[in-house]
Structures are given as structure tokens and as C-alpha cells.
């Protein structure tokens, strides 16, 4: 063989070791990617507030229109603090509901709750609230979802 290059046994072993290491990293990466996508669900939801304002800060400077719940796993929850301000001209109470779940089956495995105790908000009053999103431990085949969070202020006249 005119173009053959003599290779000692040590170089051959190093090349094989390098190839095995590269393949191991690739396979482990694929496995880890599969684990994350099969266990976690990511959500973003729009927030609609009627008759009041919703803010990230107590001074009511940073209004929010959406919530990024982040990566959640089966059986986990995430709690976010927000502030609700009565921006109307009469005292109000609040009602929470959700709509437009996508996929629609996700609403059977995911729930949204809050710590609102029914207190009446006077004009201009600001109260802190915690919204908690909980993912059922039996959730499967849902890798992402979205929904609308709707908070409605009802007049107390």
C-alpha cells in the first residue's frame, strides 16, 4: 500500500476512545432531552382583568397582561404574587375563572387557584394575591399548554 501511514497501537486506542466519548455525549444528550420534554410542561397564559388592574409590584407601576408559569412537572405547582388595584369608582369584589385551554384536555390535569378570601376592595385599594398553578401527577402526553386567566371585579353597590 503506497499511501498507508503506519499507526502504532496507542494512537489507534486514543482515536477509538475519542469516538466513544463523542457518541456517549450525543446519546446522553438525546436521552436527557427526551426526559425533559416528556416530564415537563411549559405554560404561558394571558391575564384579563375587568374593572381592576393587575400588577407585578405593590406600587402598581408594572401592569401585567400575561403570566409565564415556566417549566412545571407532573405533581408540581408554581405560585406567583401579583397585586390587584380597584381602579373603578365603587367598591368591588373579585371572581377568578379560566378559559380557552389549549389543548382543551389540559384543563382536566391543571388547575389555577388563588388566596383571595372575598374581601371587598374600596376605591383605589391595592391587595396582594397569590396565584397557584398546580399540575396533576397523572398528566401525560401534554408538553405545553396555554389558557386565559380572567379576573372580574363585581360592584358592591
Phi, psi and omega per residue, in radians:
X1 nan 1.974 -3.055
X2 -1.276 -0.468 -3.082
X3 -1.801 0.145 -3.119
X4 -1.255 2.411 3.098
X5 -1.944 2.199 3.141
X6 -1.187 2.260 3.133
X7 -2.128 2.261 3.101
X8 -1.392 2.876 -3.040
X9 -1.068 -0.553 -3.110
X10 -1.175 -0.726 3.114
X11 -1.135 -0.719 3.139
X12 -1.067 -0.752 3.125
X13 -1.123 -0.735 3.136
X14 -1.100 -0.695 3.132
X15 -1.141 -0.773 3.130
X16 -1.134 -0.725 3.118
X17 -1.071 -0.748 3.128
X18 -1.099 -0.743 3.127
X19 -1.120 -0.748 3.116
X20 -1.096 -0.715 3.116
X21 -1.101 -0.781 3.132
X22 -1.087 -0.799 3.131
X23 -1.112 -0.655 3.114
X24 -1.100 -0.776 3.117
X25 -1.087 -0.752 3.137
X26 -1.109 -0.824 -3.125
X27 -1.134 -0.771 3.109
X28 -1.091 -0.680 3.084
X29 -1.073 -0.741 3.122
X30 -1.151 -0.692 3.126
X31 -1.146 -0.815 -3.130
X32 -1.100 -0.702 3.101
X33 -1.079 -0.729 3.106
X34 -1.120 -0.674 3.135
X35 -1.169 -0.761 -3.128
X36 -1.130 -0.822 -3.077
X37 -1.246 -0.430 -3.139
X38 -1.512 -0.365 -3.103
X39 -1.758 -0.503 -3.019
X40 -1.776 2.643 3.024
X41 -2.247 2.456 -3.106
X42 -1.978 2.434 -3.105
X43 -2.392 2.557 2.903
X44 -2.370 2.467 3.122
X45 -2.388 2.538 3.038
X46 -1.426 2.683 3.125
X47 -2.125 2.167 3.097
X48 -2.080 2.199 3.125
X49 -2.145 2.169 -3.139
X50 -1.888 2.091 3.100
X51 1.546 0.096 3.123
X52 -2.733 3.080 3.078
X53 -2.079 2.630 3.093
X54 -2.126 2.309 -3.010
X55 -2.369 2.785 3.072
X56 -1.506 -0.324 -3.051
X57 -2.201 2.685 -3.080
X58 -1.164 -0.442 3.131
X59 -1.418 -0.050 3.075
X60 1.031 0.811 3.068
X61 -1.740 -0.696 -3.049
X62 -1.757 1.530 3.137
X63 -1.228 2.560 3.109
X64 -2.076 2.535 3.088
X65 -2.148 -0.100 3.107
X66 -2.649 2.777 3.118
X67 -2.225 2.235 3.019
X68 -1.756 1.885 -3.083
X69 -1.372 -0.197 3.123
X70 1.368 -2.872 -3.132
X71 -1.503 2.123 3.122
X72 -2.075 2.549 3.096
X73 -1.941 2.827 3.096
X74 -0.943 2.322 3.131
X75 1.438 0.093 -3.099
X76 -1.902 3.020 3.049
X77 -2.545 2.899 3.084
X78 -2.445 2.308 -3.140
X79 -2.014 2.291 3.114
X80 -2.133 2.456 3.105
X81 -1.662 2.327 3.052
X82 -2.349 2.974 3.103
X83 -2.197 2.316 3.125
X84 -1.895 2.303 3.127
X85 -2.091 2.279 3.041
X86 -1.308 1.843 -3.121
X87 -1.798 0.192 3.134
X88 -1.600 -2.900 -3.117
X89 -2.007 0.351 3.044
X90 -2.655 2.867 3.117
X91 -1.143 2.579 -3.074
X92 -2.382 2.806 2.870
X93 -2.177 2.931 -2.980
X94 -2.082 2.614 3.072
X95 -2.294 2.352 3.125
X96 -1.925 2.366 3.000
X97 -2.643 2.926 3.101
X98 -2.198 2.789 3.080
X99 -2.757 3.030 3.061
X100 0.970 0.814 3.107
X101 -1.198 2.339 3.084
X102 -2.395 2.098 -0.101
X103 -1.195 2.721 -3.050
X104 -1.074 -0.485 -3.138
X105 -1.222 -0.321 -3.109
X106 -1.135 -0.461 -3.134
X107 -1.145 -0.342 3.086
X108 -1.389 -0.208 -3.088
X109 -2.077 -0.166 -3.036
X110 -2.259 2.378 3.135
X111 -2.303 2.608 3.094
X112 -2.043 2.232 3.104
X113 -2.312 2.930 3.086
X114 -2.529 2.964 -3.101
X115 -1.761 0.311 3.111
X116 -1.148 2.277 -3.057
X117 -1.846 0.198 3.073
X118 1.603 0.100 -3.119
X119 -1.118 2.642 3.121
X120 -1.531 2.320 3.115
X121 -1.710 2.167 3.080
X122 -1.352 2.927 -3.115
X123 -0.981 2.224 3.111
X124 1.421 -0.100 -3.100
X125 -1.250 2.501 3.115
X126 -2.073 2.317 3.068
X127 -2.245 2.528 3.039
X128 -1.421 2.489 3.064
X129 -2.333 2.601 3.013
X130 -1.955 2.186 3.043
X131 -1.773 2.254 -3.115
X132 -2.131 2.140 3.083
X133 -1.797 2.178 -3.085
X134 -2.076 2.314 3.114
X135 -1.861 2.162 3.141
X136 -1.080 2.500 -3.127
X137 -1.199 -0.293 3.138
X138 -1.599 0.138 -3.131
X139 -1.117 2.467 3.087
X140 -2.640 2.680 3.064
X141 1.067 0.312 3.035
X142 -2.057 1.988 -3.102
X143 -1.871 -0.086 3.094
X144 -2.894 2.661 3.132
X145 -2.743 2.871 3.034
X146 -2.604 2.790 3.098
X147 -2.859 2.893 3.063
X148 -1.727 2.317 3.011
X149 -1.730 2.173 -3.084
X150 -2.142 2.116 3.057
X151 -1.986 2.132 -3.108
X152 -1.990 2.291 3.063
X153 -1.622 2.224 3.087
X154 -1.921 2.370 -3.077
X155 -1.186 2.513 -3.138
X156 -1.878 0.456 -3.134
X157 -1.199 nan nan
